């Protein structure tokens, strides 16, 4: 039997239903807002033998049919997940993962499928609330509920669940997930929003999250489901043994060393203890303790030691809690590329390169939402050598796609608009070395490489990650966390922005939420660190270079009357193709009459631009044209100054001397520069070559002729 709960949120009805679809699933719901409907199923399964981690899998799919569309391309069905689908799956995974009990290793799979899309209400954010609701009605030990909302900022007013049309003018795109009591996940991008205003927006979102949680609890009550029983983590018999024997050894091995040195020192301690308790390769001790229990207990102890050190104000590399690692920046490292930069922070290093392209290089993005052109891309690569490992090199994974998009959207807000800088821009961040916060290093390296490429960004952007260790009511924040601090800590709060405000923000938690004081303190600490980073970065390059690389294409742009597009293109493309072949330039024409001209050298682009303007603009007296002789007569030469537009250059205007015959000066097919000297009442154009020759012969310092009728003063 179908059971539904609903209430009005942001002026529209939001409903959650269960009992109609997928009755064999552990939990299945539909969540509808407006006429956008998302189906979410949660399925549990037994743990695999020997499994020692929580194998949560989250997928999200958007069917084109949900919006009444066919997929583009040759195959008319969806295939691998799009970037947007991968990002939404990650968005859904991050807030629900911390709410399963420690030690829980059963299989859990969450599948979200957009069944209907009204092209007004974005379905992505409802995947999070839907996943929580599906888990709440399942048998999984999920410590929910949670909800997620999107917040926009339009005309300085915060807007809950803004429509897609409203988002086009919003200066904030913020998604927040949380429980009734705390915030669990944040992902947002803004146009340099001050920290206080960002914190206000987060808390504004949390007010609506409480309503979404209450709605799910109402559904559970309506179904008569019992309260969730969250099992306690099993007691490990090695915990007290190893704490007494190895606590001090591991503590000393962890402090004051580099990443690989720490791992080696701790590994040696573990190997010695393993040999003591499990000699000759044994898997169990005489009293039944297992090697798996030993390994888990050792990891738990190392985890506890790092947290104890941080609560005492001691970091593994000796820094203060608010200190950055050593930072170095270098730009213009690579030949031939259009821009490059190397950003190093501690043992994290990002090498960024920039490629400038034309309008033909834009990325076409299709989906249930309307197709659009993407003219800035930032790709992030995380090779195995960056962490001293060997593994197969495959296509970019979810982590690489997620980190790349975080950096891309953080930098996007400071890029020049298309009218000012019409290039398509691709940035690549190759992580050469990693020990924490490589996505924020990518923000810094991308900014530096854009400046090196001569891209006129409005402000430089830097990124920093803030960590947290929280035990009960006691907590400590850490600036610029390393890999071990991320692994053993409770939070990875990434903040990117300029000196004016935040452009990108992302929160990942391993605990069941953080409160407003922690959020505001984190943003303030990140602001201080970000400004210090910007100061260091600007020492390597203080502003974007004045010109682009000599190896980048030269782009020129002009606007023509849309009614003259057909004239420019010509029958079967003949006219535009001829201009391209003769000049060596590439010409692209937009439906609004925007003409973009690209060439490898400026002279080719300028030549093509002159021809386009000559063809599409009105002929004007005084203008100089490069034309082709189309016909020879006794009295002069007819010269085609634009396709289909001829003018007469009389024999007396062909040269600054006496001309006996036109053929002495030119023949059919010759190109020559001429100046328009008159247009009669029948729109006949009179040209002169003599005027240009006389102007060229005049000395540069010759005095200007006195206007007719003016007397010269002695």
DAGI-V921818 format. One record per residue. RES is the residue in one small letter. SS is DSSP state (H for helix, E for strand, C for the rest). Layout:
[[RES,SS] [RES,SS]]
This chain:
[[x,C] [x,C] [x,E] [x,E] [x,E] [x,E] [x,E] [x,E] [x,E] [x,C] [x,C] [x,E] [x,E] [x,E] [x,E] [x,E] [x,E] [x,E] [x,C] [x,C] [x,C] [x,C] [x,C] [x,C] [x,C] [x,C] [x,E] [x,E] [x,E] [x,E] [x,E] [x,E] [x,E] [x,C] [x,C] [x,E] [x,E] [x,E] [x,E] [x,E] [x,E] [x,E] [x,E] [x,E] [x,E] [x,C] [x,C] [x,C] [x,C] [x,C] [x,C] [x,C] [x,C] [x,C] [x,C] [x,E] [x,E] [x,E] [x,E] [x,E] [x,E] [x,E] [x,C] [x,H] [x,H] [x,H] [x,H] [x,C] [x,C] [x,C] [x,C] [x,C] [x,C] [x,C] [x,C] [x,C] [x,C] [x,C] [x,C] [x,C] [x,C] [x,C] [x,H] [x,H] [x,H] [x,H] [x,H] [x,H] [x,H] [x,H] [x,H] [x,H] [x,H] [x,H] [x,H] [x,H] [x,H] [x,C] [x,C] [x,E] [x,C] [x,C] [x,C] [x,C] [x,C] [x,C] [x,E] [x,E] [x,E] [x,E] [x,E] [x,E] [x,E] [x,E] [x,E] [x,E] [x,C] [x,C] [x,C] [x,C] [x,C] [x,C] [x,C] [x,C] [x,C] [x,H] [x,H] [x,H] [x,H] [x,H] [x,H] [x,H] [x,H] [x,H] [x,H] [x,H] [x,C] [x,C] [x,C] [x,C] [x,C] [x,E] [x,C] [x,C] [x,C] [x,C] [x,E] [x,E] [x,E] [x,E] [x,E] [x,E] [x,E] [x,E] [x,C] [x,C] [x,E] [x,E] [x,E] [x,E] [x,C] [x,C] [x,C] [x,H] [x,H] [x,H] [x,H] [x,C] [x,C] [x,C] [x,C] [x,E] [x,E] [x,E] [x,E] [x,E] [x,E] [x,E] [x,C] [x,C] [x,C] [x,C] [x,E] [x,E] [x,E] [x,E] [x,E] [x,E] [x,E] [x,E] [x,E] [x,E] [x,E] [x,C] [x,H] [x,H] [x,H] [x,H] [x,H] [x,H] [x,H] [x,H] [x,H] [x,H] [x,H] [x,H] [x,H] [x,H] [x,H] [x,H] [x,H] [x,H] [x,H] [x,H] [x,H] [x,H] [x,H] [x,H] [x,H] [x,H] [x,H] [x,H] [x,H] [x,C] [x,C] [x,C] [x,C] [x,C] [x,C] [x,C] [x,C] [x,C] [x,C] [x,C] [x,C] [x,C] [x,C] [x,C] [x,H] [x,H] [x,H] [x,H] [x,H] [x,H] [x,H] [x,H] [x,H] [x,H] [x,H] [x,H] [x,H] [x,H] [x,H] [x,H] [x,C] [x,C] [x,C] [x,C] [x,H] [x,H] [x,H] [x,H] [x,H] [x,H] [x,H] [x,H] [x,H] [x,H] [x,H] [x,H] [x,H] [x,H] [x,H] [x,H] [x,H] [x,H] [x,H] [x,C] [x,H] [x,H] [x,H] [x,C] [x,C] [x,E] [x,C] [x,C] [x,C] [x,C] [x,C] [x,E] [x,H] [x,H] [x,H] [x,H] [x,H] [x,H] [x,H] [x,H] [x,H] [x,H] [x,H] [x,H] [x,H] [x,H] [x,H] [x,H] [x,H] [x,H] [x,H] [x,H] [x,H] [x,C] [x,C] [x,C] [x,C] [x,C] [x,C] [x,C] [x,C] [x,C] [x,C] [x,C] [x,C] [x,C] [x,C] [x,C] [x,E] [x,E] [x,E] [x,E] [x,E] [x,C] [x,C] [x,C] [x,C] [x,C] [x,C] [x,C] [x,E] [x,E] [x,E] [x,E] [x,E] [x,E] [x,E] [x,C] [x,C] [x,E] [x,E] [x,E] [x,E] [x,E] [x,E] [x,E] [x,E] [x,E] [x,E] [x,C] [x,H] [x,H] [x,H] [x,C] [x,E] [x,E] [x,E] [x,C] [x,C] [x,C] [x,C] [x,C] [x,C] [x,E] [x,E] [x,E] [x,C] [x,E] [x,E] [x,E] [x,E] [x,E] [x,E] [x,C] [x,C] [x,H] [x,H] [x,H] [x,H] [x,C] [x,C] [x,C] [x,C] [x,C] [x,C] [x,C] [x,C] [x,C] [x,C] [x,H] [x,H] [x,H] [x,H] [x,H] [x,H] [x,H] [x,H] [x,H] [x,H] [x,H] [x,H] [x,H] [x,H] [x,H] [x,C] [x,C] [x,C] [x,C] [x,C] [x,C] [x,C] [x,C] [x,C] [x,C] [x,C] [x,E] [x,E] [x,E] [x,E] [x,E] [x,E] [x,E] [x,E] [x,E] [x,E] [x,C] [x,C] [x,C] [x,C] [x,H] [x,H] [x,H] [x,H] [x,H] [x,H] [x,H] [x,H] [x,H] [x,H] [x,H] [x,H] [x,H] [x,H] [x,H] [x,C] [x,C] [x,C] [x,C] [x,C] [x,C] [x,C] [x,C] [x,C] [x,E] [x,E] [x,E] [x,E] [x,E] [x,E] [x,E] [x,E] [x,E] [x,E] [x,C] [x,C] [x,E] [x,E] [x,E] [x,E] [x,E] [x,E] [x,C] [x,C] [x,C] [x,H] [x,H] [x,H] [x,H] [x,H] [x,H] [x,C] [x,C] [x,E] [x,E] [x,E] [x,E] [x,E] [x,E] [x,E] [x,C] [x,C] [x,C] [x,C] [x,E] [x,E] [x,E] [x,E] [x,E] [x,E] [x,E] [x,E] [x,C] [x,C] [x,C] [x,C] [x,E] [x,C] [x,H] [x,H] [x,H] [x,H] [x,H] [x,H] [x,H] [x,H] [x,H] [x,H] [x,H] [x,H] [x,H] [x,H] [x,H] [x,H] [x,H] [x,H] [x,H] [x,H] [x,H] [x,H] [x,C] [x,C] [x,C] [x,C] [x,C] [x,C] [x,C] [x,C] [x,C] [x,C] [x,C] [x,C] [x,C] [x,C] [x,C] [x,C] [x,E] [x,E] [x,E] [x,E] [x,E] [x,E] [x,C] [x,C] [x,H] [x,H] [x,H] [x,H] [x,H] [x,H] [x,H] [x,H] [x,C] [x,H] [x,H] [x,H] [x,H] [x,H] [x,H] [x,H] [x,H] [x,H] [x,H] [x,H] [x,H] [x,H] [x,C] [x,C] [x,E] [x,E] [x,E] [x,E] [x,C] [x,C] [x,C] [x,C] [x,E] [x,E] [x,E] [x,E] [x,E] [x,E] [x,C] [x,C] [x,H] [x,H] [x,H] [x,H] [x,H] [x,H] [x,H] [x,H] [x,H] [x,H] [x,H] [x,H] [x,H] [x,H] [x,H] [x,C] [x,C] [x,C] [x,C] [x,C] [x,C] [x,C] [x,E] [x,E] [x,E] [x,E] [x,E] [x,E] [x,E] [x,E] [x,E] [x,E] [x,C] [x,C] [x,E] [x,E] [x,E] [x,E] [x,E] [x,E] [x,E] [x,C] [x,C] [x,E] [x,E] [x,E] [x,E] [x,E] [x,E] [x,H] [x,H] [x,H] [x,C] [x,C] [x,C] [x,C] [x,C] [x,C] [x,C] [x,C] [x,H] [x,H] [x,H] [x,C] [x,C] [x,C] [x,C] [x,C] [x,C] [x,E] [x,E] [x,E] [x,E] [x,E] [x,E] [x,E] [x,E] [x,E] [x,C] [x,C] [x,C] [x,C] [x,C] [x,E] [x,E] [x,E] [x,E] [x,C] [x,H] [x,H] [x,H] [x,H] [x,H] [x,H] [x,H] [x,H] [x,C] [x,C] [x,C] [x,C] [x,C] [x,C] [x,C] [x,C] [x,C] [x,C] [x,C] [x,C] [x,C] [x,C] [x,C] [x,C] [x,C]]
